[in-house]
Amino acid sequence: MKQQFFSIVLIVLLSFCALSSFAQESEPVKPAASKWVSDKGYWVIVSNKNSPDVCTVHFYNNDHTEIYTRRVEGKVLNVERKNTLKQLKLELDASLLAYEKSEQTKLKLAHNAIQAKQ
């Protein structure tokens, strides 16, 4: 009786180890990006506790280059609200698009200037 019990326990433990080793071979699951997180950049809010209704929002691209700065007066930005986060994302995306267009224009002007010299 004891021998059967130990053999059953041994079989269960071995099967558990085999199943757990197969589970580790799968690729890790990436968390789904939320609607208010941009994959092209990020923003930082700078405020003062003495004047909470005045703050500055800095927008950056993924290269950590500041692309836009906005000063918000008369409103307290509550970053725990989803609506605020969505509006910040929309403004970040718009400023990234404008920045990319201006950079492309600068590159075209520089390219034309080089060609004119040659």
Secondary structure by P-SEA (a helix, b strand, c coil): caaaaaaaaaaaaaaaaaaaaaaaaccccccccccccccccbbbbbbbcccccbbbbbbbcccccccbbbbbcccccccccaaaaaaaaaaaaaaaaaaaaaaaaaaaaaaaaaaaac
